Amino acid sequence: MSETTDDAGQTVAKLDDSGIAPSVVAAVGSVALALYFYYVRGDKQRGQFVGLWPATILGLAAYLKIEEIKKLVEESDS
C-alpha cells in the first residue's frame, strides 16, 4: 500500500473513535418513544409510525459517514 492510503486509513480510524454518535442516541430515543406510544399510551398506530424512524435515522447517518470517508479518500489521493 502507498503512504497516502495508509494516511487515509488512519484518518478514517480517528473518525470512528469519537464514541456514540448523536444518530445512535436519536435512534435509541425513537425506539423508546415508539414503545411508550405503543404500550403505555395504547396508540398503536403512532407507536408503529415512530418505530420506523430509527432505520431512517441510521440510514441517513451511514450515508453521511460514507460521503465523509469518500471526501477524505479523494483528498488523500490528490
Secondary structure, 3 states (H helix, E strand, C coil): CCHHHHHHHHHHHHHHCCCCCHHHHHHHHHHHHHHHHHHHCCCHHHHHHHHCHHHHHHHHHHHHHHHHHHHHHHHHHC
